[in-house]
Amino acid sequence: MYFWAVALLMFILPMLFIGVEAYFLGRSAGLLALIGKWFVFWVVGIRLFTAGLRQAIQPRFTAEDIFGIKSGEAFI
């Protein structure tokens, strides 16, 4: 599940949006500008937003699985 979420946010959705915008705008914007815009939006913006949202909703995952902290003090 995690692999597909990362693949979707880092590769599939940016390429889809680049293709759609390039098709409808017809090269009025440079390809490098489109790649930069959609890469920053999906990979930096949405991916980090969802990671922060998961951390706020489920702090136990980060504390236990990543840092190895078992006490409940880290969940606050």
C-alpha positions in Angstrom: 0.0 0.0 0.0 2.8 2.4 0.9 4.7 1.7 -2.3 1.6 2.5 -4.4 0.9 5.7 -2.6 4.4 6.9 -3.1 4.5 5.8 -6.7 1.1 7.5 -7.3 2.2 10.8 -5.7 5.8 10.9 -7.1 5.4 9.5 -10.7 1.9 8.7 -11.9 -0.1 11.8 -11.0 2.7 14.4 -11.9 3.1 12.8 -15.3 -0.7 12.6 -15.8 -1.1 16.3 -15.0 1.9 17.3 -17.1 0.4 15.4 -20.1 -3.0 16.9 -19.7 -1.8 20.4 -19.3 0.6 20.1 -22.2 -2.1 18.7 -24.4 -4.7 21.4 -23.6 -2.3 24.3 -23.6 -0.4 23.1 -26.6 3.2 24.1 -25.7 2.4 27.6 -24.6 4.2 26.8 -21.4 7.6 25.3 -21.5 7.9 21.6 -20.7 10.5 22.2 -18.0 8.1 24.7 -16.3 5.3 22.1 -16.4 7.5 19.4 -14.9 8.7 21.8 -12.2 5.2 23.0 -11.3 3.5 19.6 -11.1 6.5 17.9 -9.4 6.5 20.5 -6.7 2.7 20.4 -6.3 2.4 16.6 -6.0 5.7 15.4 -4.6 6.5 18.3 -2.3 3.1 19.7 -1.5 0.6 16.8 -1.4 3.1 14.1 -0.3 4.4 16.1 2.6 0.9 17.2 3.5 -0.4 13.6 3.7 2.7 12.6 5.7 2.0 15.4 8.2 -1.6 14.5 8.4 -0.8 10.9 9.1 1.6 11.9 11.8 -1.0 14.1 13.4 -3.7 11.4 13.3 -1.5 8.4 14.1 1.6 9.4 16.1 2.1 5.9 17.3 3.4 4.7 13.9 6.3 7.2 13.9 7.2 6.7 17.6 7.1 2.9 17.6 8.1 1.9 14.1 10.6 4.6 13.1 12.1 5.7 16.4 11.5 2.5 18.5 9.9 4.4 21.4 7.4 2.2 23.2 6.3 4.6 26.0 3.1 6.5 25.7 4.8 9.9 26.5 5.9 10.2 22.8 2.3 10.2 21.6 1.4 13.6 22.9 
